[in-house]
């Protein structure tokens, strides 16, 4: 079992993104309704957010609900929205006390009105935390899809171009990134996917270009803080070259 002391505090990733997969399969293995897996997964969210805060991560992004998840049975979607609402209400005080600022990436206008209301309230109430030293941003990807995010950014930029705010010659990677939901955030250094599947599932397609990938068979409800630290230890064992050679990195 890994302890926090095995981590190099100078090499903690700035931004960790997590695809929280396996709730439904976890419940099925125990002959439980799928919603019970999601409920157990909510407790894991609390534990991982707390651990990330203790480790002084700058940003933790959690893939909580994708654009494709709207296709699930209506009762499951309704249950997920109820759990989200309950989580936001129960964790507001904890976020305020621990300098955690909530952000959201996704088409929140598609969320039920009552869920959207509490989400925006928590975002507003915790906004001041982002200005504090050693604060953490918890970014929830809700009603989120990577392709739709890219199309949205391109549409906004096209509208600005047509209105004369800038021309095609001004287009750049940095300008494009500033029109994504994650504008102002560093790109993820590490992507963790639980549940054993080996795909991105339309998650942060632009932002994950140079992220290290860590896939574990552990289902999300069983993904403990110790497992999280194991993933960070693995990350710290890797050489990140960004297109350069090992010799170049050593010379630097």
N, C-alpha and C positions, 0 to 999 in steps of 0.2 A: 504494500500500500504506500503510495507516494504522499509525502508531506510537502507543504509549501516551501520548506527549507531547501529542498533539492533544486528549486528553480533559481536561475540567475536573475536577480531583480533588474539588472540592466538590459536584459534581453526579453522582457515581457512584451508580447505583441501589443501594438497600439490598439488594434481593432480585430476582434474575433467575431466571425459570423457562424451561426449554427442552424443547420436544417434539422429540426426536431422531429425525427421520424420514428415510427414504431409503436405509437400509442394504441392503435387499433389491434395490431398483432399481439401486443402485450396483453390486452384484454381478452382476445380470443384464446390465447394459450391458457388462460385462467377461467375460461367459460363465463366471462363477464360481458356485459354490454359494452360496445365500443366507447360510449361516453365515459365509462369508468376509467378507461385507459387515458382519455384526455384529462380527466380530473386528476389522476395520479401524475400525469405529465405537468400539470400546473404546479404541483408541489416541487417537482424537479426544477422548474423555472425559478421558483423562489430561491432554492438552494444554489443554483448556478449564478444567478444575479448577485447573491450575497458573496459568493466566493470571488467572482470577478471584481466586485467592489473592493474586497479585502486585498486583492492582488494589484489594485490600482490600474486596471485596464482603463483606457480612455473611452473606448466604444465597444459595446456588445450589441450585435444585431441578431435578432431571433426571427426566424421564418415562422410566423404564427398562423397565417392563413393566406393561401395563395388565391389567385384569380380562378384557378381551376377547381379549388375546393368548394366553390359555389354549386358545383354539379353534384355534390354529395347529397344523400337523402336529407329532406328538409328538417326532419327531427334531429339529425346529427348536427346540421348547421345551426339550428336554433339552440341546441345544447352548447355548442362551441361559443356562440355569442353570449350566452348566459355566463359561461365560465370566464370569458374575457371581461365582461362587465364586473363580475365579482372580484376578479384578480385586481383590476384597476382600483376599485374602491378599497380593497383590503391593503393594498401596497402603497397607497399615496403617502401615508404618514412615514412609512419606512423610507421612501424615496426622499422625502423632505429632510429627514434626520440624517441621511447618509450621503447627501449631496449627489443624488442621482437625478439626471434630467431626462425626461421622456420625450422621444421623438417618434414619428411614425412615417413609414414609407409605404405608399400604396394609394389605391383609389378609395379613400375613406368615405367619400360621398355615397358609396354603395353599402356601407354599413347601416344597420338599423338605427333609426334616429336616437333611441335611448342609449345605445352603445356609443354612437358618435359623440353624443353630448358629454358623457363622462370621460371619454378619451380626450376630447379637446380641453375639458376642464383640468385634467391631470397634466396635460402638456403645458397649459398656461401656468398652473400653480407651481410646477417644477422648473419652469424656464429659467428662473433666477439662479438655480443650482449650477448651470453651465458656466456661470461667471466666476464661480468659486475655484480656488486652487484645489488640485487633486480631486476634481469632480469626475463623474462618469456619465456618459450618455447611454441610455438604454433605448435602442432603436427597434421598434416592433414593425416587422413587415406584415402588413394587414391588407387583405384584398390586393395582394402584390403579385405582379408578373414582370419578369425582366424584359421581355420583348415589348410589352405595352409601355413600360417605363421609357425605353429607348425611343419608341414611336412618339410618345408624349413630348419628350425633350426635343426631338427633331421638328415636331409640329410647332412648338413654342418658338424655336429658333427661326423657322421659316416665316412665321408671322412677324417676328421682329425684323427680319430681313426685308420683307415686303413693305413694312412701315418705315424703313429707312434708318432704323436704329443701328444697324451694322450691315456690312456687305458680305458676300460669299468669301471674299479674300480674308475676312476676319475669323472665319471658322477655324477652330483648333480643338485639340483634345481637351485642354483646360476649359475652354469656353463651353464645349459640349457637356463636360462633367458638372459644370456649374448650373446646368438646367435639369440635372437628375434629382431624384428625391434626396439623395445623400449629399447634396451640395454642402461643402464646408467640412465634410468628414473625411478622414484619411481612408484610403481603400483598405479592405480587410487584408491582414497579414496571414490569417489562418482561417480556413473553412473547416468546420467539424460537421460531419453527417453521421447521425446515429441510425441504427436499424439495419445497417449492412448494405443498403442500396448504393450503387456507384454511378450516380448521375447528379447533375446540377438542378434539375427540376425547375428550370426557368427562374433561377434565383441569382440576382446581382450579376447578370451576364457581363456587363461592362466592368464592374468594380472588381471582379474576381480574377482579372487577367493574370496577375502575378501572385495570387494567394497560394500558400501551401495547403494541400488537401489532406485531411485526416478522416478516414472512414472507420467506424467501429461497428461490430455486430451488436453491441449493447443497445437495447431498446431505450427510447428516451426516458420512460419512467424509472429505469434502472441506472440512468447516467448520473452517478454520484459526483460530488465535488472531487473525490479521489480520481475518478475517471477523467474528469476535466483537467486536473493537474497532470495526469499521464499524457494527455494530448498536448499540453503546453511543454512538457519535458521533451516529447518527440519533436515538437516544433523547434525547440532550442538546439536539437542535435543536427539540424539541417543547415546546409550552406546555401544561402540565397544569393544567386549570382546576377540575376536580372540581365542575362545575355552576355555577361562577361565571363572570363575564365577564372579558375581558382587561383592561378598565378597572379592575375591582375588584382584580385581581392587581397591576396597576401602582401603584394607590393604596396597597396594602399594602407 
